[in-house]
Amino acid sequence: MTLAEHAKHARQLMDKAVDAVKRELSTVRTGKATTALLDLVRVDAYGSEMPLTQVASVAAPEPRLLTIQPWDKGLVKAIEKAILASDLGLTPANDGTVIRVPLPPLNEERRRELVKVVHRFAEEGKVAVRHARTEAIARIKKTEHVSDDEKKHAEKELQKAHDDHIRMVDDAVKTKEAEIMEV
């Protein structure tokens, strides 16, 4: 592999890490209802754990309400159980066919807990970005038939990409934190 290919591969890994952080942040609850809130909920259906979105349709008809319409009426109890088991702090109610999940207003303590969760997701993303950089630098150093100056230049470019991706994670966290703390 050439130095450019090593750098490109590292950038792709860093992009994936930033995307993963943004995806995880979208599942953290803010004051408004969003269907992404239930993306990580797994339902015990048909003998295996399945994402909620594969067994039901989720909608946000109002700012403080989510509705879940299971495709199989027999899964209503399993879906309710999965939502209760998740650490989202939500209490579902069903009428036999539709599950309604009202979103209570967040209190100050819960907001602070959610901010901690957001920071944990961010730290995991930053670790992945750092890991991609470290791995690429190790591969660059092992590259043969390339001058030391070219290797140093490639490492500097890699560090710049690393810093940009860390900044992207930080910006996403700041935005999400502002959403959570907004009353």
C-alpha positions in Angstrom: 0.0 0.0 0.0 1.1 3.5 -0.7 1.2 6.3 1.9 -1.9 7.9 0.2 -3.8 4.6 0.5 -2.9 4.3 4.2 -4.1 7.9 4.8 -7.3 7.3 2.8 -8.1 4.1 4.7 -7.5 5.9 8.1 -9.8 8.8 7.0 -12.6 6.3 6.1 -12.3 4.7 9.5 -12.4 8.1 11.2 -15.5 9.1 9.1 -17.2 5.8 10.2 -16.4 6.6 13.8 -17.9 10.1 13.6 -21.0 8.7 11.8 -21.4 6.1 14.6 -21.2 8.8 17.2 -23.8 10.9 15.4 -26.1 7.9 15.0 -25.8 7.1 18.8 -26.4 10.7 19.7 -29.6 10.6 17.7 -30.9 7.9 20.0 -30.4 10.0 23.1 -33.6 11.7 24.3 -34.1 15.4 24.2 -37.2 17.4 25.0 -38.8 16.5 21.6 -40.1 13.1 20.3 -38.1 11.5 17.6 -38.4 8.0 16.1 -34.6 7.6 16.3 -35.1 7.4 20.1 -36.2 3.8 19.8 -33.6 2.7 17.2 -31.5 0.8 19.7 -34.5 -1.0 21.4 -34.4 -4.7 20.7 -37.5 -6.8 20.8 -37.6 -10.6 21.7 -39.6 -11.7 18.7 -39.9 -15.0 16.8 -37.2 -16.6 19.0 -34.5 -13.9 18.4 -33.7 -10.3 19.3 -34.8 -8.0 16.6 -34.6 -4.2 16.2 -38.0 -2.5 17.0 -38.1 -1.0 13.5 -38.2 -4.5 12.0 -41.3 -5.6 13.9 -43.3 -2.3 14.0 -43.6 1.1 12.5 -42.7 4.0 14.8 -44.1 7.5 14.4 -43.9 10.8 16.3 -47.4 12.4 15.7 -46.9 15.0 18.5 -43.9 16.7 20.0 -44.2 14.6 23.3 -45.6 11.3 22.0 -44.4 8.3 20.0 -46.7 5.7 18.6 -45.7 2.2 17.7 -47.8 0.1 15.4 -46.7 -3.6 15.5 -47.1 -5.5 12.3 -48.0 -8.6 14.3 -50.5 -8.0 17.1 -49.0 -10.8 19.1 -45.8 -8.7 19.7 -47.5 -5.9 21.6 -46.5 -7.3 25.0 -42.9 -8.1 23.8 -42.5 -4.5 22.5 -43.8 -3.0 25.7 -41.4 -5.2 27.7 -38.5 -4.2 25.5 -39.2 -0.5 25.9 -39.5 -0.9 29.7 -36.2 -2.8 29.8 -34.3 -0.2 27.8 -32.7 2.6 29.9 -34.7 5.3 28.2 -37.0 5.9 31.2 -40.2 5.6 29.1 -43.5 4.0 30.1 -45.5 2.6 27.2 -49.3 2.2 27.2 -51.2 0.0 24.7 -54.8 -0.2 23.6 -54.4 -3.7 22.1 -53.3 -2.6 18.7 -51.2 0.6 19.1 -48.6 1.3 21.7 -48.3 5.0 22.8 -45.2 6.2 24.5 -45.7 9.6 26.1 -42.4 11.5 26.7 -42.5 13.1 30.1 -40.7 16.4 30.4 -37.0 15.9 31.5 -36.1 17.0 35.0 -32.7 18.6 35.7 -31.2 15.3 37.1 -32.3 13.3 34.1 -30.8 15.9 31.8 -27.5 15.7 33.5 -27.5 11.9 33.3 -28.3 12.1 29.5 -25.4 14.6 29.1 -23.1 12.0 30.7 -24.4 9.4 28.3 -23.6 11.7 25.4 -20.1 12.3 26.7 -19.5 8.5 27.0 -20.6 8.1 23.3 -18.3 10.9 22.3 -15.4 9.4 24.2 -15.9 6.0 22.4 -15.9 7.8 19.1 -12.8 9.7 19.9 -11.1 6.5 20.9 -12.0 5.0 17.5 -10.6 8.0 15.7 -7.4 7.8 17.7 -7.1 4.1 17.0 -7.5 4.7 13.3 -4.7 7.3 13.4 -2.4 5.1 15.5 -2.9 2.1 13.2 -2.3 4.2 10.1 0.9 5.7 11.5 2.2 2.2 12.3 1.5 1.1 8.7 3.1 4.3 7.3 6.3 3.7 9.4 6.5 0.1 7.9 6.1 1.3 4.3 9.2 0.6 2.3 10.9 2.5 -0.5 9.6 5.9 0.8 11.8 8.7 2.2 11.6 9.7 5.8 10.4 13.2 4.8 7.4 11.7 2.9 6.6 9.6 5.9 6.7 12.6 8.2 4.5 14.6 5.8 2.0 11.7 5.6 1.9 11.6 9.5 1.3 15.4 9.6 -1.6 15.0 7.2 -3.0 12.1 9.2 -2.7 14.2 12.4 -4.6 17.0 10.7 -7.4 14.6 9.7 -7.5 13.2 13.2 -7.9 16.7 14.7 -10.7 17.6 12.2 -12.6 14.4 13.1 -12.2 15.0 16.9 -13.5 18.5 16.3 -16.5 17.0 14.4 -17.3 14.8 17.4 -17.0 17.7 19.8 -19.3 19.8 17.7 -21.9 17.1 17.5 -21.7 16.7 21.3 -22.0 20.4 22.0 -25.1 20.5 19.7 -26.7 17.5 21.4 -25.8 18.8 24.9 -27.5 22.2 24.1 -30.6 20.3 22.9 -30.8 18.2 26.1 -30.2 21.1 28.5 -32.8 23.4 26.6 -35.9 23.7 28.8 
